[in-house]
Each structure stands twice: as structure tokens, then as C-alpha cells.
Amino acid sequence: MIIDMSAKPLLEQFQAANEAEGIAIKELLAYMQGGGRDDQRIEALTNRMSSAHNKKMDLYGECPDFCV
């Protein structure tokens, strides 16, 4: 894939947001698989995961038409 260098900063931000989302998902999964049952902790981890996903999708929405 050929990427215009002007898109590099946005691509780097997207990659960082994607990694942050992955980490948030893994933390929630690890907590629940470990038997975590604290509803407040689950809610906090879920909110973190959702926020990370929303940030990633906001960056995706900034992508010019040629990125998609």
C-alpha cells in the first residue's frame, strides 16, 4: 500500500489509538477471566475500552476518502 506522507501523522495517531483499545480490551478480559466480579471495576474497564474505541473511530473518521 502506498501512503501519502501527509497522512503519516494521522496514521500514527490511529495506530496508537488502536493499540490503546487493544490494551483496554485485554485488561477487561483478564479481569473477567480472573473471576473479577466488582461491578464498579467492570464498569470502569468497560468505559475505558469504549473511550479508546471511540477515539480510534474518531481518527478513522478523519481519514480522507482515499484511505478507505
JOTA-V491299 format. One record per residue. N is the residue number from 1. RES is the residue in three letters. PSI is psi in degrees with one decimal (999 if undefined). Layout:
BEGIN
N|RES|PSI + N|RES|PSI
END
This chain:
BEGIN
1|MET|136.1 + 2|ILE|129.5 + 3|ILE|130.2 + 4|ASP|132.0 + 5|MET|-23.8 + 6|SER|-18.5 + 7|ALA|-5.5 + 8|LYS|-46.3 + 9|PRO|-41.2 + 10|LEU|-40.7 + 11|LEU|-41.6 + 12|GLU|-40.5 + 13|GLN|-41.0 + 14|PHE|-43.5 + 15|GLN|-41.4 + 16|ALA|-41.7 + 17|ALA|-37.6 + 18|ASN|-42.5 + 19|GLU|-41.8 + 20|ALA|-39.2 + 21|GLU|-43.9 + 22|GLY|-42.2 + 23|ILE|-44.1 + 24|ALA|-40.4 + 25|ILE|-46.2 + 26|LYS|-37.1 + 27|GLU|-43.5 + 28|LEU|-45.8 + 29|LEU|-45.0 + 30|ALA|-41.0 + 31|TYR|-46.4 + 32|MET|-39.6 + 33|GLN|-28.0 + 34|GLY|4.1 + 35|GLY|9.8 + 36|GLY|129.5 + 37|ARG|4.1 + 38|ASP|111.5 + 39|ASP|-36.7 + 40|GLN|-39.5 + 41|ARG|-42.1 + 42|ILE|-42.5 + 43|GLU|-43.5 + 44|ALA|-44.4 + 45|LEU|-38.5 + 46|THR|-42.3 + 47|ASN|-40.0 + 48|ARG|-43.7 + 49|MET|-44.4 + 50|SER|-41.2 + 51|SER|-42.8 + 52|ALA|-41.0 + 53|HIS|-44.8 + 54|ASN|-39.2 + 55|LYS|-43.8 + 56|LYS|-44.0 + 57|MET|-31.5 + 58|ASP|-42.5 + 59|LEU|-39.9 + 60|TYR|-38.5 + 61|GLY|-22.1 + 62|GLU|-11.3 + 63|CYS|131.0 + 64|PRO|163.9 + 65|ASP|-32.4 + 66|PHE|-11.3 + 67|CYS|-23.9 + 68|VAL|999
END
